[in-house]
């Protein structure tokens, strides 16, 4: 099973609400190989609540991922440290030889509940994978207004426009 699908399956099994966001999420809307955009990780957004946050990190650690936040390793999931990370809304990076996951509790321009309300479900290898809405994911990247996002839009303008056109036609 694909490593990212395995993560989603485990989140599903443990009933941890999540939504895939970022470029990894945008790629679910690609219908042609030429529309797929290369990315180095999978961004997973979860609610900013301690029990879900801790459970998600415990699950990733149990799957053999090494965890770090702010370039500092998290070998022990200490409650005080985790609450500080959660308060700061920092990203926790989970690395394994075959996958990199960034677990987030916020993204630019959208709250978890908004993304959850409009998420789409894709079946991959028999696993239900929850992905933010295409428009929301693109708007989030625009709202972030980082140099890397401006470059992203410049480099992938045609693929993004193609995905948006197909989605619009699908609604009609």
N, C-alpha and C positions, 0 to 999 in steps of 0.2 A: 504494500500500500504506500502511496506517495506520503512523504513525511508531513506535508501540510494538511492533507486529508486526514491523516492519523490524528493530528492535533485537533482538528475540528470534530472528529469522531469522539475523541476523549472529552472535549468540552461538552458536546451533546450528551454523552453518556452520564456526565457529572451534573448536567443541567445548569451549566454556567452559560448565562446569556452573553453572546458575543456577536460582533459584526466585523467582517473583514472590510478594511478600508484601504486607502492609498492606491498605488499603482497596481498592486496585486489584486485588489478588488475591482478596479477598472477593467483589468484583463478578462474578467468573467463575462464582460459584455462584448468582447471581441468575437466576431463570427468568422473572420478570415485570419489565417496565419499571419498575414502581413499587418494586421491590426494589433497583434500582441506586442506589448511594450516590455522590454527587459527591465527587471528589477532584482535587487539583491536580497530582498526580505519580504516577509508577509506581515503587514500591520494588522493587529487584532485589537479592536476597541471593546472594552468591557465597562460595565457600570462602575462609577467611582464609589464603590462601597467596599469596606474592608473585607467582609467574608468572601465575596466573589473574587476580589483582588488576591487575597491569600490563597484561596482554593486554586485559582488559575496558575499561580506561581508554583504551588506545591505539585500540581499536575505536570507542569513543564519540567520541573526538577526530577520528578519520578520517571519521566520519559527520557532522561539522560541529557537534558539541556543544561548548560552552565548559564547562570544568570548574572547580570550586572546592571547597575543603574549609575548614571553619572560617571561612567568609566571606572567604577569601583565594583569588585566582585561581591556577589551575595551568596556566600557559601552556606550561610545559616539564615533561615527566614525568621529573623527576630521580629516580634510584633512592634516594638518601638521603632525600629528602622523602617519596617514596611509602612507603618502609619505616617512616618515622615515623608517617605517616597509618595505615598498616596496624597498627602496634603500638598506636596509640591507639584502634583500631577506629572511627575517624571515618567519617562518611558523606561520600561525594563526590557533589556535586550536578552533574548534567550538564544544561545548558539549551540548547535550540534553539528557534527561533520556534514550532515546532509540537509540542514535547514537553518534558517535564521528567522526568528519571530520577534517583532517588537510589540510588546503588550502595552497598550495605551489606555488611559482613562479619559482622555480628551483629544479632540482634533480641532483644527481651526474651522470656525464657521458652522459647526453642527454639534448638537448634544447627542449623547447616546440614545436618549428616548426618541428623538426625532429620527435618527437613523434606524432604530429598532422598528418604529412604526411603519417605515417605508422600505424595509429591507426586502431583498429577493432571496429566494431559496433556490439553490442549484444542487442537483444530485450529481455527485462525483464519486465514482467507484462505490456506488450504493450508499454514500454518506450524504446527509443533508448538510449543505454548506451555506451559511448565512452571510450575505454580502450587502453592503450599503447600496442604496439606489445610485444609479450612474450619475444623474444630475447632482445629487448631494456630494458625491465623491469628487466630481470635477469642481464644484463650487468650493469645496473645502480646500482644494489645492490652490484655487484662485485667491481665496481669502487669506491663506497662509502668506502669500506675497513674498516668498523667499526667492533669492536668485536661482536656486536649483529648480523651483517650480516654473519660473519664467522660461528657463531653458527647456524644461519638460514640454511646456505648451508649444514652444517654437519648434522643437524637434518632432513632435508627434501630432501636430495640428491636424493633418489629414486623417490619421487613424481615429482621433477623438471625434472629429466632425462626422466621420463615417458611422461610428458607434451611436452618436446622438441622432443622426438621421434615421438609422434603422430602428432605434427605440421609438422615435416619434411616429414612424410609419406603423409600428407595431401597436400603438395606442389607437390609431384611427380605425 
